[in-house]
């Protein structure tokens, strides 16, 4: 174990008080995990996690007696969430694993920080910090790996993955955030055990994928995951690679900053060859709104792209830029479409000047109203939005 003398700038006003209260009962307590890792890199961390030798019921009793609120968020694993002076702290009793089956772990409490660190996934996530001594405790050379940009499993990668299959996806997410140099042993183990991912719940898979897609370098990470994606999504590896390579290499004017694109569009790119339905997306734990939005992109894969179609698309969608990017990816860059895109993007959207009341006043009723409105809107769009209300009604 290495003890690194370093004072960390922790973005919390009350964490010292919380640690002092625990230590006043002659119990050990340190900051653990992400808050230590991020602070060493000079990054802000919104989650302040504490590991302690104090039992969960003792933590609850102690802070409740002081008027604070304690929520048993993960009590079966020894974790409670403390709400103290407007801040939330996740406090977990030191643990060691007894049985791990890839999805669930049975743990036993311990007073040993090393045993607790041993059950964590990556070396860079096993660092702990004592602010009173200003010492970072490093059991697995995590500080060195963090400096190198190396995301590496603790001990044998195969064993860590068999303990929790989700660690395969976490490896790629953490590499996307902190990695510069791939640890080949860890990467190979993820590929070797990719079939285990089918044993995970759809919720856990979807949650990790959402986070990966929000990474600034998500394209490069998904390209690294191209052998794994077909295990967790109904996608074809070859077509995924084509779409992702386009996003990585394209510098067209409609591309803009791909990191600002919505997750819905990114998922649509992955699904563009799969003919997936809203019902199937919902079964994969996408929300109904997400499923609907993704399928709206996928409609473009079979639509006839005309000037009228693009103008209607622009009129009805605030995320028109994303639709054009999607079209460019599936159909290739089109000079006329790009020119129209630039023209439309610089215009203020007009309001269709006719409504149902105008038609009922003319004696049109029932289903004929909707049919007439659809016809008039088409003619209005084809006139480049120039036809007035009077001219449109005259067409009837």
Kinemage of the C-alpha trace (Angstrom):
@kinemage 1
@onewidth
@group {chain A} dominant
@subgroup {mainchain}
@vectorlist {calphas} color= white
{ca unk a 1} P 0.000 0.000 0.000
{ca unk a 2} L 1.163 3.518 -0.803
{ca unk a 3} L 0.416 6.511 1.401
{ca unk a 4} L 0.514 9.690 -0.656
{ca unk a 5} L 0.818 12.933 1.242
{ca unk a 6} L -1.466 15.345 -0.604
{ca unk a 7} L -4.180 17.804 0.344
{ca unk a 8} L -7.223 17.465 -1.888
{ca unk a 9} L -9.660 20.254 -2.687
{ca unk a 10} L -13.007 18.584 -1.963
{ca unk a 11} L -16.071 20.388 -3.303
{ca unk a 12} L -18.111 20.087 -0.116
{ca unk a 13} L -18.750 22.445 2.773
{ca unk a 14} L -19.743 19.872 5.371
{ca unk a 15} L -17.836 16.667 4.690
{ca unk a 16} L -15.235 17.455 7.380
{ca unk a 17} L -18.015 17.847 9.959
{ca unk a 18} L -19.542 14.509 8.964
{ca unk a 19} L -16.195 12.736 9.290
{ca unk a 20} L -15.506 14.418 12.625
{ca unk a 21} L -18.860 13.278 14.002
{ca unk a 22} L -18.135 9.665 13.014
{ca unk a 23} L -14.589 9.787 14.387
{ca unk a 24} L -15.906 11.233 17.670
{ca unk a 25} L -17.455 7.789 18.258
{ca unk a 26} L -14.006 6.190 17.799
{ca unk a 27} L -14.848 4.842 14.349
{ca unk a 28} L -12.791 5.098 11.164
{ca unk a 29} L -13.988 7.128 8.190
{ca unk a 30} L -12.467 8.233 4.887
{ca unk a 31} L -13.614 9.640 1.588
{ca unk a 32} L -13.668 6.889 -1.005
{ca unk a 33} L -13.864 6.274 -4.739
{ca unk a 34} L -14.918 8.860 -7.295
{ca unk a 35} L -14.592 11.958 -5.146
{ca unk a 36} L -10.949 11.085 -4.416
{ca unk a 37} L -10.172 10.174 -8.029
{ca unk a 38} L -11.782 13.318 -9.442
{ca unk a 39} L -10.192 15.624 -6.879
{ca unk a 40} L -6.761 14.232 -7.710
{ca unk a 41} L -7.411 15.251 -11.310
{ca unk a 42} L -8.679 18.685 -10.307
{ca unk a 43} L -12.230 17.824 -11.360
{ca unk a 44} L -15.396 18.706 -9.500
{ca unk a 45} L -17.220 15.733 -8.022
{ca unk a 46} L -20.872 16.111 -7.087
{ca unk a 47} L -21.007 12.849 -5.121
{ca unk a 48} L -19.160 12.626 -1.827
{ca unk a 49} L -18.948 8.997 -0.707
{ca unk a 50} L -17.704 7.981 2.717
{ca unk a 51} L -16.496 4.556 3.861
{ca unk a 52} L -16.593 3.842 7.594
{ca unk a 53} L -16.194 1.089 10.141
{ca unk a 54} L -19.464 2.272 11.718
{ca unk a 55} L -22.450 0.010 11.046
{ca unk a 56} L -25.421 1.378 9.057
{ca unk a 57} L -27.754 1.328 12.070
{ca unk a 58} L -25.140 3.187 14.103
{ca unk a 59} L -24.785 5.832 11.375
{ca unk a 60} L -28.578 6.190 11.271
{ca unk a 61} L -28.945 6.476 15.024
{ca unk a 62} L -26.051 8.915 15.392
{ca unk a 63} L -27.093 11.432 12.757
{ca unk a 64} L -30.819 11.122 13.433
{ca unk a 65} L -30.109 12.114 17.035
{ca unk a 66} L -28.474 15.267 15.634
{ca unk a 67} L -31.580 16.183 13.639
{ca unk a 68} L -30.288 15.028 10.257
{ca unk a 69} L -32.198 12.767 7.885
{ca unk a 70} L -30.833 9.343 6.992
{ca unk a 71} L -32.320 7.342 4.096
{ca unk a 72} L -31.667 3.571 3.807
{ca unk a 73} L -30.955 3.767 0.063
{ca unk a 74} L -28.870 0.566 -0.067
{ca unk a 75} L -29.199 -0.791 3.404
{ca unk a 76} L -28.864 -4.411 2.211
{ca unk a 77} L -25.340 -3.514 1.081
{ca unk a 78} L -24.524 -1.373 4.090
{ca unk a 79} L -25.239 1.982 2.433
{ca unk a 80} L -27.303 4.898 3.713
{ca unk a 81} L -27.676 8.420 2.365
{ca unk a 82} L -27.175 11.197 4.870
{ca unk a 83} L -28.835 14.575 4.268
{ca unk a 84} L -26.782 16.990 6.347
{ca unk a 85} L -27.026 20.788 6.147
{ca unk a 86} L -28.250 20.753 2.570
{ca unk a 87} L -25.749 18.180 1.292
{ca unk a 88} L -26.142 14.499 0.514
{ca unk a 89} L -23.475 11.992 1.576
{ca unk a 90} L -23.499 8.303 0.722
{ca unk a 91} L -22.079 6.478 3.723
{ca unk a 92} L -21.174 2.811 3.376
{ca unk a 93} L -19.858 0.404 5.987
{ca unk a 94} L -16.575 -1.261 5.042
{ca unk a 95} L -17.337 -4.623 3.403
{ca unk a 96} L -15.818 -7.723 1.943
{ca unk a 97} L -17.457 -10.011 -0.584
{ca unk a 98} L -18.540 -13.479 0.429
{ca unk a 99} L -20.369 -14.649 -2.702
{ca unk a 100} L -20.628 -12.934 -6.115
{ca unk a 101} L -22.555 -14.460 -9.007
{ca unk a 102} L -22.160 -11.767 -11.632
{ca unk a 103} L -25.344 -9.928 -10.743
{ca unk a 104} L -25.686 -10.015 -6.951
{ca unk a 105} L -23.162 -9.954 -4.132
{ca unk a 106} L -23.416 -11.175 -0.557
{ca unk a 107} L -21.186 -9.115 1.709
{ca unk a 108} L -19.896 -9.119 5.258
{ca unk a 109} L -18.926 -6.033 7.235
{ca unk a 110} L -15.287 -5.483 8.082
{ca unk a 111} L -13.065 -2.870 9.679
{ca unk a 112} L -10.350 -3.247 7.036
{ca unk a 113} L -10.045 -0.599 4.307
{ca unk a 114} L -7.855 -2.933 2.247
{ca unk a 115} L -10.522 -5.656 2.093
{ca unk a 116} L -13.086 -3.036 1.113
{ca unk a 117} L -10.806 -1.703 -1.626
{ca unk a 118} L -10.203 -5.245 -2.880
{ca unk a 119} L -13.890 -5.666 -3.805
{ca unk a 120} L -13.919 -2.590 -6.067
{ca unk a 121} L -13.629 -2.718 -9.853
{ca unk a 122} L -10.727 -0.556 -11.055
{ca unk a 123} L -7.520 0.605 -9.437
{ca unk a 124} L -8.454 4.257 -9.951
{ca unk a 125} L -11.716 3.722 -8.029
{ca unk a 126} L -10.123 2.117 -4.978
{ca unk a 127} L -8.400 5.245 -3.619
{ca unk a 128} L -9.395 6.607 -0.209
{ca unk a 129} L -8.541 9.881 1.511
{ca unk a 130} L -8.200 11.076 5.080
{ca unk a 131} L -8.430 14.907 5.187
{ca unk a 132} L -7.171 15.089 8.773
{ca unk a 133} L -3.880 13.429 7.880
{ca unk a 134} L -4.025 14.713 4.274
{ca unk a 135} L -3.117 11.232 3.062
{ca unk a 136} L -4.373 9.313 0.019
{ca unk a 137} L -4.347 5.561 0.613
{ca unk a 138} L -3.504 3.666 -2.570
{ca unk a 139} L -3.626 -0.132 -2.351
{ca unk a 140} L -3.269 -1.020 -6.046
{ca unk a 141} L -1.170 1.762 -7.627
{ca unk a 142} L -4.338 3.566 -8.707
{ca unk a 143} L -2.683 6.969 -8.515
{ca unk a 144} L -0.043 5.863 -11.016
{ca unk a 145} L -2.711 4.439 -13.340
{ca unk a 146} L -4.730 7.637 -13.050
{ca unk a 147} L -1.695 9.655 -14.087
{ca unk a 148} L -1.099 7.364 -17.082
{ca unk a 149} L -4.751 7.391 -18.129
{ca unk a 150} L -4.948 3.652 -17.556
{ca unk a 151} L -8.253 2.016 -16.579
{ca unk a 152} L -7.340 -1.369 -15.148
{ca unk a 153} L -9.186 -4.024 -13.193
{ca unk a 154} L -7.934 -4.805 -9.712
{ca unk a 155} L -6.187 -8.169 -9.755
{ca unk a 156} L -7.371 -10.661 -12.368
{ca unk a 157} L -9.794 -9.064 -14.873
{ca unk a 158} L -11.618 -12.379 -15.416
{ca unk a 159} L -12.411 -12.661 -11.718
{ca unk a 160} L -13.578 -9.056 -11.399
{ca unk a 161} L -15.916 -9.490 -14.372
{ca unk a 162} L -17.349 -12.764 -13.060
{ca unk a 163} L -18.161 -10.959 -9.813
{ca unk a 164} L -20.243 -8.341 -11.629
{ca unk a 165} L -20.929 -8.531 -15.358
{ca unk a 166} L -21.807 -4.847 -15.520
{ca unk a 167} L -18.113 -4.107 -15.062
{ca unk a 168} L -17.656 -4.828 -18.768
{ca unk a 169} L -19.711 -1.748 -19.664
{ca unk a 170} L -18.220 0.244 -16.808
{ca unk a 171} L -14.742 -0.462 -18.179
{ca unk a 172} L -15.607 1.292 -21.441
{ca unk a 173} L -17.394 4.157 -19.685
{ca unk a 174} L -14.479 4.843 -17.374
{ca unk a 175} L -11.991 4.481 -20.216
{ca unk a 176} L -14.050 7.100 -22.075
{ca unk a 177} L -13.702 9.483 -19.136
{ca unk a 178} L -10.184 8.860 -17.918
{ca unk a 179} L -8.385 6.603 -20.376
{ca unk a 180} L -5.552 7.477 -22.699
{ca unk a 181} L -3.837 4.115 -22.869
{ca unk a 182} L -5.799 0.859 -23.164
{ca unk a 183} L -4.996 -1.884 -20.686
{ca unk a 184} L -4.932 -4.868 -23.026
{ca unk a 185} L -5.577 -7.489 -20.344
{ca unk a 186} L -8.680 -5.658 -19.154
{ca unk a 187} L -9.925 -5.039 -22.692
{ca unk a 188} L -9.373 -8.639 -23.778
{ca unk a 189} L -11.247 -9.916 -20.724
{ca unk a 190} L -14.229 -7.699 -21.561
{ca unk a 191} L -14.365 -9.077 -25.096
{ca unk a 192} L -13.837 -12.635 -23.871
{ca unk a 193} L -16.751 -12.462 -21.435
{ca unk a 194} L -19.150 -10.322 -23.488
{ca unk a 195} L -21.733 -13.117 -23.460
{ca unk a 196} L -22.260 -12.563 -19.723
{ca unk a 197} L -23.966 -9.256 -20.489
{ca unk a 198} L -27.112 -11.115 -21.546
{ca unk a 199} L -27.613 -12.036 -17.895
{ca unk a 200} L -27.986 -8.400 -16.809
{ca unk a 201} L -31.273 -6.567 -16.455
{ca unk a 202} L -32.254 -4.282 -19.317
{ca unk a 203} L -32.428 -1.362 -16.865
{ca unk a 204} L -28.771 -1.725 -15.877
{ca unk a 205} L -27.645 -2.033 -19.485
{ca unk a 206} L -29.694 0.978 -20.614
{ca unk a 207} L -28.399 3.113 -17.743
{ca unk a 208} L -24.751 2.416 -18.606
{ca unk a 209} L -25.297 2.953 -22.334
{ca unk a 210} L -26.971 6.307 -21.669
{ca unk a 211} L -23.880 7.441 -19.763
{ca unk a 212} L -21.509 6.187 -22.460
{ca unk a 213} L -23.429 8.038 -25.183
{ca unk a 214} L -23.068 11.289 -23.221
{ca unk a 215} L -19.264 11.076 -23.276
{ca unk a 216} L -17.535 13.634 -25.551
{ca unk a 217} L -15.635 10.744 -27.198
{ca unk a 218} L -18.609 8.379 -27.343
{ca unk a 219} L -17.928 7.514 -30.997
{ca unk a 220} L -14.446 6.184 -30.273
{ca unk a 221} L -15.740 4.263 -27.269
{ca unk a 222} L -18.561 2.652 -29.244
{ca unk a 223} L -16.069 1.703 -31.933
{ca unk a 224} L -14.044 -0.066 -29.242
{ca unk a 225} L -17.289 -1.781 -28.182
{ca unk a 226} L -18.340 -2.884 -31.663
{ca unk a 227} L -17.954 -6.587 -30.794
{ca unk a 228} L -19.965 -6.094 -27.616
{ca unk a 229} L -22.885 -4.021 -28.896
{ca unk a 230} L -24.670 -6.928 -30.638
{ca unk a 231} L -24.747 -8.706 -27.261
{ca unk a 232} L -26.839 -5.968 -25.665
{ca unk a 233} L -28.714 -4.364 -28.569
{ca unk a 234} L -30.412 -5.704 -31.710
{ca unk a 235} L -27.761 -4.203 -33.970
{ca unk a 236} L -25.401 -5.362 -36.677
{ca unk a 237} L -21.708 -4.835 -35.919
{ca unk a 238} L -20.774 -3.941 -39.499
{ca unk a 239} L -23.472 -1.307 -39.966
{ca unk a 240} L -22.783 0.191 -36.551
{ca unk a 241} L -19.155 0.579 -37.481
{ca unk a 242} L -20.098 2.352 -40.719
{ca unk a 243} L -22.324 4.930 -39.026
{ca unk a 244} L -19.860 5.550 -36.203
{ca unk a 245} L -16.914 5.884 -38.563
{ca unk a 246} L -18.855 8.521 -40.503
{ca unk a 247} L -19.489 10.492 -37.331
{ca unk a 248} L -15.830 10.281 -36.349
{ca unk a 249} L -14.424 11.295 -39.725
{ca unk a 250} L -17.071 13.575 -41.279
{ca unk a 251} L -16.457 17.326 -41.308
{ca unk a 252} L -19.515 18.465 -43.265
{ca unk a 253} L -21.207 21.742 -42.425
{ca unk a 254} L -24.318 20.055 -41.063
{ca unk a 255} L -22.442 17.869 -38.610
{ca unk a 256} L -21.670 20.596 -36.055
{ca unk a 257} L -20.529 19.280 -32.670
{ca unk a 258} L -21.585 15.641 -32.408
{ca unk a 259} L -21.199 15.738 -28.633
{ca unk a 260} L -24.257 18.011 -28.539
{ca unk a 261} L -26.469 15.542 -30.395
{ca unk a 262} L -29.253 13.900 -28.435
{ca unk a 263} L -28.984 10.342 -27.218
{ca unk a 264} L -32.099 9.592 -29.276
{ca unk a 265} L -30.243 10.366 -32.496
{ca unk a 266} L -27.221 8.366 -31.393
{ca unk a 267} L -29.393 5.353 -30.648
{ca unk a 268} L -31.171 5.806 -34.001
{ca unk a 269} L -27.782 5.567 -35.735
{ca unk a 270} L -27.139 2.271 -34.008
{ca unk a 271} L -30.595 0.945 -34.911
{ca unk a 272} L -30.797 2.266 -38.461
{ca unk a 273} L -30.454 -1.181 -40.050
{ca unk a 274} L -32.508 -3.117 -37.515
{ca unk a 275} L -36.157 -2.201 -38.345
{ca unk a 276} L -36.784 -1.916 -34.622
{ca unk a 277} L -40.268 -0.879 -33.434
{ca unk a 278} L -41.474 1.344 -30.602
{ca unk a 279} L -42.708 -1.725 -28.721
{ca unk a 280} L -39.322 -3.405 -29.007
{ca unk a 281} L -37.553 -0.268 -27.778
{ca unk a 282} L -39.871 -0.060 -24.792
{ca unk a 283} L -39.062 -3.707 -24.034
{ca unk a 284} L -35.396 -2.631 -23.982
{ca unk a 285} L -36.387 -0.123 -21.251
{ca unk a 286} L -36.482 2.988 -23.382
{ca unk a 287} L -39.225 5.360 -22.268
{ca unk a 288} L -42.241 5.768 -24.541
{ca unk a 289} L -41.052 9.252 -25.486
{ca unk a 290} L -37.538 8.022 -26.259
{ca unk a 291} L -38.908 5.157 -28.358
{ca unk a 292} L -41.180 7.532 -30.284
{ca unk a 293} L -38.362 9.987 -30.986
{ca unk a 294} L -35.934 7.283 -32.095
{ca unk a 295} L -38.513 5.850 -34.504
{ca unk a 296} L -39.108 9.320 -35.963
{ca unk a 297} L -35.470 9.320 -37.020
{ca unk a 298} L -35.742 5.796 -38.376
{ca unk a 299} L -38.646 6.791 -40.631
{ca unk a 300} L -36.075 8.749 -42.649
{ca unk a 301} L -34.380 5.515 -43.705
{ca unk a 302} L -37.304 4.710 -46.050
{ca unk a 303} L -38.759 8.174 -46.748
{ca unk a 304} L -38.541 9.854 -50.148
{ca unk a 305} L -36.504 12.976 -49.491
{ca unk a 306} L -37.934 15.925 -51.442
{ca unk a 307} L -37.786 19.674 -50.931
{ca unk a 308} L -41.342 19.547 -49.603
{ca unk a 309} L -40.391 16.748 -47.173
{ca unk a 310} L -37.432 18.719 -45.803
{ca unk a 311} L -39.456 21.907 -45.398
{ca unk a 312} L -42.189 20.037 -43.542
{ca unk a 313} L -39.554 18.398 -41.374
{ca unk a 314} L -38.073 21.811 -40.573
{ca unk a 315} L -41.470 23.302 -39.804
{ca unk a 316} L -42.514 20.562 -37.398
{ca unk a 317} L -39.290 19.828 -35.540
{ca unk a 318} L -37.090 21.968 -33.347
{ca unk a 319} L -34.251 19.455 -33.751
{ca unk a 320} L -34.182 19.811 -37.542
{ca unk a 321} L -30.376 19.900 -37.540
{ca unk a 322} L -30.287 16.406 -36.086
{ca unk a 323} L -32.619 15.098 -38.796
{ca unk a 324} L -30.318 16.522 -41.474
{ca unk a 325} L -27.275 14.945 -39.818
{ca unk a 326} L -29.082 11.632 -39.724
{ca unk a 327} L -30.016 11.975 -43.400
{ca unk a 328} L -26.422 12.760 -44.326
{ca unk a 329} L -25.247 9.652 -42.515
{ca unk a 330} L -27.740 7.264 -44.089
{ca unk a 331} L -27.815 8.805 -47.591
{ca unk a 332} L -24.507 10.618 -47.873
{ca unk a 333} L -23.914 14.341 -48.163
{ca unk a 334} L -26.318 15.998 -50.617
{ca unk a 335} L -25.397 19.470 -51.891
{ca unk a 336} L -29.000 20.537 -52.557
{ca unk a 337} L -30.188 19.311 -49.176
{ca unk a 338} L -27.314 21.069 -47.424
{ca unk a 339} L -28.070 24.304 -49.252
{ca unk a 340} L -31.736 24.102 -48.286
{ca unk a 341} L -30.773 23.271 -44.712
{ca unk a 342} L -28.657 26.427 -44.462
{ca unk a 343} L -31.437 28.535 -45.961
{ca unk a 344} L -34.079 27.192 -43.600
{ca unk a 345} L -31.854 27.407 -40.535
{ca unk a 346} L -31.542 31.151 -41.045
{ca unk a 347} L -35.293 31.745 -41.239
{ca unk a 348} L -37.928 32.298 -38.608
{ca unk a 349} L -40.567 29.604 -38.670
{ca unk a 350} L -43.889 30.893 -40.046
{ca unk a 351} L -47.238 29.951 -38.575
{ca unk a 352} L -49.748 28.118 -40.733
{ca unk a 353} L -52.431 30.803 -41.283
{ca unk a 354} L -55.459 28.470 -41.411
{ca unk a 355} L -57.130 26.542 -38.590
{ca unk a 356} L -60.160 24.366 -38.043
{ca unk a 357} L -62.401 27.288 -37.082
{ca unk a 358} L -61.784 28.880 -40.471
{ca unk a 359} L -63.002 25.725 -42.177
{ca unk a 360} L -66.058 25.115 -40.006
{ca unk a 361} L -67.083 28.718 -40.697
{ca unk a 362} L -67.143 27.729 -44.360
{ca unk a 363} L -69.425 24.763 -43.603
{ca unk a 364} L -66.759 22.074 -43.659
{ca unk a 365} L -67.257 19.517 -40.861
{ca unk a 366} L -66.122 16.151 -39.524
{ca unk a 367} L -63.206 14.260 -41.103
{ca unk a 368} L -63.248 16.699 -44.018
{ca unk a 369} L -61.709 19.364 -41.763
{ca unk a 370} L -58.545 17.351 -41.141
{ca unk a 371} L -58.295 16.336 -44.792
{ca unk a 372} L -58.680 19.937 -45.964
{ca unk a 373} L -56.109 21.239 -43.458
{ca unk a 374} L -53.594 18.621 -44.598
{ca unk a 375} L -54.125 19.542 -48.248
{ca unk a 376} L -53.873 23.280 -47.601
{ca unk a 377} L -50.739 22.915 -45.496
{ca unk a 378} L -49.068 20.952 -48.276
{ca unk a 379} L -49.839 23.681 -50.791
{ca unk a 380} L -48.716 26.355 -48.328
{ca unk a 381} L -45.364 24.596 -47.788
{ca unk a 382} L -44.909 24.071 -51.543
{ca unk a 383} L -45.448 27.829 -52.026
{ca unk a 384} L -42.455 28.321 -49.703
{ca unk a 385} L -44.939 29.463 -47.023
{ca unk a 386} L -46.050 32.488 -49.090
{ca unk a 387} L -49.757 31.724 -49.568
{ca unk a 388} L -51.901 33.880 -47.292
{ca unk a 389} L -54.975 32.793 -45.373
{ca unk a 390} L -57.240 34.391 -47.950
{ca unk a 391} L -55.424 32.699 -50.846
{ca unk a 392} L -55.496 29.326 -49.134
{ca unk a 393} L -59.199 29.467 -48.316
{ca unk a 394} L -59.913 30.519 -51.866
{ca unk a 395} L -58.334 27.249 -53.015
{ca unk a 396} L -61.199 25.399 -51.328
